[in-house]
Amino acid sequence: MTLLKIERESMTELVEMRPWWKQLWPWLLISGPAIAVIGCAITIWLAVNLYADLPVRDGVVVKGLKVEQVAK
């Protein structure tokens, strides 16, 4: 805890200076991007692990980069 002495005209004040991690504003500013990163990581994990090998629709065959519909 650091005390900062501020002199104004005829008045002297002692103001308590707290470290940045004990203040509210840095955490509010960090929380938005942190939530976005967590959401992005969850979305990528879901896409890779749950939906990576599902076909676009039934009756479609992929040959290289070409997608063809199978005649029934």
C-alpha positions in Angstrom: 0.0 0.0 0.0 1.5 3.3 -1.0 0.2 6.7 0.2 0.5 9.6 -2.2 0.6 13.1 -0.8 -1.3 15.5 -3.0 -1.2 19.2 -2.2 -4.0 21.4 -3.5 -4.0 25.1 -2.7 -4.2 25.1 1.1 -5.3 21.5 1.6 -3.2 18.4 1.9 -4.7 15.0 1.1 -3.3 11.5 1.5 -4.5 9.3 -1.3 -4.2 5.5 -1.1 -2.6 4.0 -4.2 -3.4 0.4 -4.7 -1.6 -2.0 -7.1 -3.3 -2.4 -10.5 -4.5 -6.0 -9.9 -6.5 -4.8 -6.8 -8.5 -2.3 -8.8 -11.7 -2.9 -10.7 -11.1 -1.2 -14.1 -8.3 -3.4 -15.4 -10.3 -6.5 -14.7 -13.3 -5.1 -16.5 -11.2 -4.2 -19.5 -9.5 -7.6 -19.6 -12.7 -9.6 -19.1 -14.3 -8.8 -22.5 -11.4 -10.1 -24.6 -10.8 -13.0 -22.2 -14.4 -14.2 -22.6 -14.1 -13.9 -26.4 -10.9 -16.1 -26.4 -12.6 -18.7 -24.2 -15.7 -18.8 -26.4 -13.5 -19.1 -29.6 -11.5 -22.0 -28.1 -14.8 -23.8 -27.1 -16.2 -23.2 -30.6 -13.1 -24.6 -32.3 -13.0 -27.6 -30.0 -16.7 -28.4 -30.7 -16.2 -28.0 -34.5 -13.1 -30.3 -34.6 -14.3 -33.0 -32.2 -18.0 -33.2 -32.8 -18.7 -32.1 -36.4 -15.5 -32.7 -38.3 -16.4 -36.0 -40.0 -20.1 -35.4 -40.7 -21.2 -35.4 -44.3 -22.9 -32.3 -45.7 -25.9 -34.4 -46.7 -26.7 -38.0 -47.6 -26.0 -39.2 -51.1 -22.9 -37.1 -51.6 -19.5 -38.4 -52.5 -16.2 -36.5 -52.1 -13.5 -37.3 -54.6 -10.5 -35.1 -53.9 -11.8 -31.5 -54.1 -14.8 -32.5 -56.3 -18.2 -33.2 -54.6 -20.6 -35.4 -56.6 -24.1 -36.5 -55.9 -24.6 -40.3 -56.1 -27.4 -41.5 -58.5 -30.0 -43.5 -56.7 
